[in-house]
Amino acid sequence: MRAFIAADMDPSIKASLTDLLRKLRWHGPKGISWVREPGLHITLKFLGDVDEILTGRIAAVLESAARAVPAFPVVIRGTGTFPGAPRAPRVLWAGTDEPAAFSELFARLEAGLAGLGFEPESRPFHPHLTLGRVKNPTGIHDAIVELERAKDAEFGSMTVGAITLFQSILKPDGAVYSVLGEARLS
């Protein structure tokens, strides 16, 4: 089963980002796989294919990390791409004000999951919401211009009060997520 750990977003933030996604889709070619509103979240750790037997132990790591970090505010603001210019983008994203609590949660999850055999992330952690994945960069210029217009936009704020273990089921029209477990922050 394919799984990941994330902070889900409030419906108001999802609605605000969906407005941006409509504009991007209008300007974007077929070479971008867009995220649908229910799938807007901040990934803390992509686990990949996980044996169902491990889900209980993963849930325990979630609980431990969540108990150690108090609920915290986050502002969703700005947009960009990974990688940045001049390289061709692979991911279009909306950013956060990057509260230190996200980094603490990430570090605690990494440490706990390493004990279960999960490889630590080699790239620096940058909390963001993926808006689209570029499959073919041909003709994406107009979408990138539209994304650039929102580089300073604010999409809302919320309190991160929980982290969630999601299952991701890949379908031809995009991934479908289901909740496997949730841990409330202290």
N, C-alpha and C positions, 0 to 999 in steps of 0.2 A: 504494500500500500504506500502511495506517495504522500508525504506529510511535510508540514512546516509549522513554525510557531510565529504568531503575529499579534499585533495590537489592532483590533478591529476599530473602525471609525464610526463616529456618530452619524445618524442619517442626514443631518443638516450638512455635514462636510461632504458626504457622498453625493448629495444633491448638487452642491456647489461645484464639485469636481466633474459631475456628469454634464453640467452646462459647458465647462471647458472641453470635455471630451467630444461633445456635439460639434463644437467649432473645429476641433482638430480633425475629426472624421470628415467634415465637409472639405477640409483642405488636404487631407491625407490620402495617399494612394493605397492600393490594396496590399502593398508590401509591409503594412504595419498591422500587427495583431493587437487590437484595442482591448483594454480591460473593461468589463461590464461593472456597473454600479455595485452589485453585491460583492464583487471581488476586490474592492478598494480597501487596503489595509497596509500596515507597516510591518514588513517581514523582519523578524528578529533572527530567525535561523531557518534555513531551508534544510530539511533532513533527508530528502530524497526518498528512495524506496526503503521502507521500514517494515520489519517483521511485526505482525500484530501482537506477538508475545511481548515485545518491548514497550508497547504503548503505556502500560501501567508504570513502568520505570521512568519513562519520559514524563508522564504526568507528575510523578514525584519530584523530578527535577524542576518542572514548572512551578509546583507548589513551593518548593524551597526558595527559588529565585524570587517569586512574587512576595513571599512573606518578608524578605529582606529589603524590599523597596516600597516606600510609601507611594500612594497614588499621586500623580503629578500632572500639571497642566502642560498642554502642547498646543502650539499654533501651527497650522498648516499654511505655509506661504512659499511663494516662489516656484519656479519651474526650471528644468534643465535637462541635460542628457548625460548618459554614461556611454562611452567615454565622452569627455568634452572635446570641443574643437581643438585641433583641426581634424581629428579622426572622425570617421563615419560613426554616427550614433547607433547604439544597439538597444538602448532603453530610453524612453521618454518618461520623466517623473515630475511629481510635485514634491516639494521639500517640507521640512519642519524647521522650527527654531532650535532643534537639536539639544533638548534639555539633557543635562548630565545623567539624569535618571535612565534615559534610554541606553546610554553607554554602560551604566552599571548593570541594568537588566541583561544586556547582551553579554557582558563579561561573566556574569553569574551563570547564564545559560550555557555559554561556551565551556566553562569549567565543569559544570555538572554533566553535560552531554559528552565531554571528552572521556569521562569515567565510564560511559556506556559504549565507547568505541567510535564516536562521531568525530570526524576530522575537523579541527579548528579552522575557521575562516582565515584565509591568507590575506584578504584585502581589508583595508580599514572599514569600520562600520559607519555608514552614513544613513540615518533613518530617512526613509522616503516612501512615497506611494508610487508604484509603477502605474503609468497611464497606458503605455503601449510598448510592445517589443517589435523592433525593426527586423523584419524577415528579409526584405530587399530594399536597400537604400536608394534605389533608382526613383527619382521623382518625389522625394520627401521634402524638398526645399520649402514648399508652401506651408506644410505642417510645422516645420521647424520655425519658420517666421512667425506663425500664429502662437506657437509655444513661447517664443521669445517675448511676445507682447505681454505674456502673463508672468514674466520673470520676477516681478515685484508684487504680484497680486497676493492678497490674503484670502484663503478659502474657508476660514473658520477656526475656532478653537474648541477644545474639549479637555476633559480630565481623563487621562489613561488610568483606568481602575482595574484592569484585568488583562491577562495575556491568554491567548487561545491556541490550542493544538488543533490544527485543521488537517483534514484529509483533502487531497486534490485529485479529482478524477478528470483526466484529460478527455475532451470530446472534440469532434471536428469543428464545432463553432466556439470553442474556448473551454477553459477549465471551470469545473463546478466544485465548490467547496462545501464540506460538511464539518461540523464541529465534533471533535473527538473528546475534548475536555477543555476546561477553563480554570484558571487560577486567579483569585482576587488579590490585588496588591494590598499591602498592609495599610 
